[in-house]
Amino acid sequence: MLVELHIEDFALMEDVQIVLDSGLTVFTGETGAGKSMLIDALGLLLGGRASNELIRHGKDKACIEGVFTNLPTKTVNYLKDEGYPLEDDLLFLYREINDSGRNICRVQGRTVPLSLYRTFCEGLVDIHGQMEHQSLLITDTHRDLLDTFGGESHLKLLKEVKDSAIWYRNVTTRERELLRSERDREKREEILRYQINEIEKIDPIPGEEANLEKEKKLLLNSEKIVNLVTEAYEELYHGADGISMSAFDLIGASTRNMDELSNLDSACEDISKNLQAIYYSLEDCIEQIRTYKENLEFQPGRLNEIEARLVELQKLRKYGYEIEAVLTKKEEMEKELHEIAHLNDEKENIKREKKEALTSYNDLAEELSLNRGIQADKIEKGLALELQDLGLHDARVEIIFTPVTEPSQDGAEQIEFYFSANVGEPPKPLAKVASGGEMARLMLAFKSLLSMAETVDTFIFDEVDSGVGGRTITKVAEKLERIALNKQVLCITHSAPVAAHGHKHFGISKEVIGDRTLTKVKLLEESERIQELARMLGGESMATGLAEELWRQARS
């Protein structure tokens, strides 16, 4: 329940403080006085869309504060779980909009993001705007009204149906994608098998290409290699021309001379030893050259073999620049081929999951349909009584269920309200037969009926009496007063009978102070209320007497 509302620098409202109570509270005033501003401010407080155009001219921000009590248990627990427990059983909300576009939201004095703020505001107030009864022209609204009447357990079942329908839809989507891509997969399988077979046929070995290139280089320079190694061997071991001494013989002679010299002069010992090391090292080199020369073997046709092999390996470059990359690609293709080969297994799994999802949906949807049937019967009987109270004595509503063929998030049926206002006339779709006045009363009847099922404690009606006159307007007033026995009802009205039934009455007016226009909201005393009722009845001298009589009847 909303117990306090403070509005500051919002449109024409400079500083408005309203203290509210349970029961029926009415707000009246001339057209254009600012009654709609009050609804806009409440909407903003409850997380509605903000605009800096709503800031009072000359000010840099607008603020709306609200204090709530008697909150639903679900809301209290949610606030506590999120770390915003009530203070003395009170919830404090604050909304601020700045001319810079900045939006500040506070819960219990702490700043919170707008998205979280909106979740805290859910279920606090039910606002019925001037045109809301037009929503009855939309068939989807009928289903929502019925489901709301079912209460929390029914809405929980509805969510399970939605989740089950989403599961089924996701499975069928996967199935369609699988079937659609099956032909493409067959083509892909053919390509993969060809490519894997091509790699396996060539059978590349890591490092093979580098080794072949090295061997190819040797073969291309084989004659030069033979000449070089032969000349090096001859010069080192036999001499350049076969007559003069070789390098090995010369170093050997020098080694012997230095050895003999070191015996004569010890200062030459190191030179002798170093020369001996060179001699023996040269001997090893000559032996290695000889072995290398003897092992040289250039097979006829080997170069052609290497060239042909390198051409084959070049074909694999489309899979990877290096052979290691080619082999990695082959592993990836084999893995993909394995997955494609198990396509039938995947199809069987999807088929099994689809059956499971459909069974789950059908079971839940059937239970939901049974619940809806029970709620529809209650609504039909309840609306008949409510409409009688509102002067539609012969009116009746029938709720028609039309089955749907495919699993839907909204259940196994479409729901539409049919309406008949007269005896002997068959019910027809509501949108086609109900007049504007009947539609307004029908929505009020729904609100009255839902007030017994909803956990929302505050109902706001913005000119719910629009299009209703005569004796019926008194019925509307009495209906609002009866709703207010269990709920807090705030009603903006142009109707004197409705205003007369209010437990509290606020007058909304515009005043020019200095060079500025202000909207004022004032709690009216009894005499002021009678004056306001007289104004609403026409403002003539005789209207005062009618207002006093209306006031007396309402009080009785």
Number of C-alpha atoms within 10 A of each C-alpha: 23 24 16 16 20 17 22 20 21 27 21 21 22 18 16 17 14 14 11 18 15 19 21 27 23 25 24 26 20 14 11 12 19 22 22 16 17 21 18 18 25 21 15 19 25 23 19 14 9 20 14 18 14 19 24 19 13 7 12 13 21 23 22 23 19 19 18 18 19 15 21 15 10 11 17 19 15 14 18 12 10 10 10 17 17 18 10 7 11 18 23 17 22 22 25 20 23 19 16 9 12 12 16 15 23 17 21 18 12 11 13 14 12 16 10 13 20 15 14 21 15 13 17 21 20 17 17 19 16 16 12 16 19 14 14 19 18 12 16 14 15 19 21 14 15 23 20 16 23 22 16 14 9 19 16 12 17 21 15 18 27 20 14 24 25 17 19 24 19 14 20 17 12 15 18 12 11 17 13 11 12 14 11 11 17 13 11 15 19 11 14 17 13 12 17 17 13 14 19 12 10 13 12 18 11 14 11 14 18 11 11 17 14 11 14 19 12 15 19 11 10 15 11 12 14 15 12 13 15 15 14 17 22 18 17 21 21 18 19 16 10 11 8 12 16 19 19 20 16 15 18 19 13 16 21 14 12 21 20 14 16 17 12 11 11 11 11 15 17 13 16 22 15 11 19 19 13 16 21 14 12 18 16 12 14 18 14 13 17 17 11 13 17 9 9 12 11 12 8 9 8 13 18 11 13 17 14 12 16 17 11 16 19 15 13 20 13 8 16 16 11 16 20 14 15 19 21 14 16 21 13 12 18 16 12 15 20 12 14 17 14 11 15 11 12 15 15 11 13 17 15 12 16 20 14 13 20 19 14 17 26 17 12 20 26 15 17 23 17 11 15 23 16 12 19 23 13 16 22 16 13 17 22 20 17 23 23 15 18 23 17 18 15 13 21 21 23 22 22 15 17 11 12 12 8 12 20 19 19 19 26 22 21 16 22 24 23 19 22 19 19 13 10 8 10 12 18 16 18 21 18 10 15 18 13 14 16 20 21 25 29 23 18 25 24 19 21 21 19 21 20 14 14 18 19 20 22 23 25 21 22 24 22 28 24 17 14 17 14 7 11 17 21 23 20 24 23 19 19 28 21 15 21 23 12 14 23 24 28 26 25 26 21 22 21 22 25 27 29 25 23 24 16 21 24 23 19 22 18 17 12 9 8 6 6 9 13 20 21 19 23 14 17 17 12 12 10 14 22 24 18 23 27 22 18 20 18 11 14 10 10 11 18 19 13 15 24 18 13 20 20 11 12 17 11 7
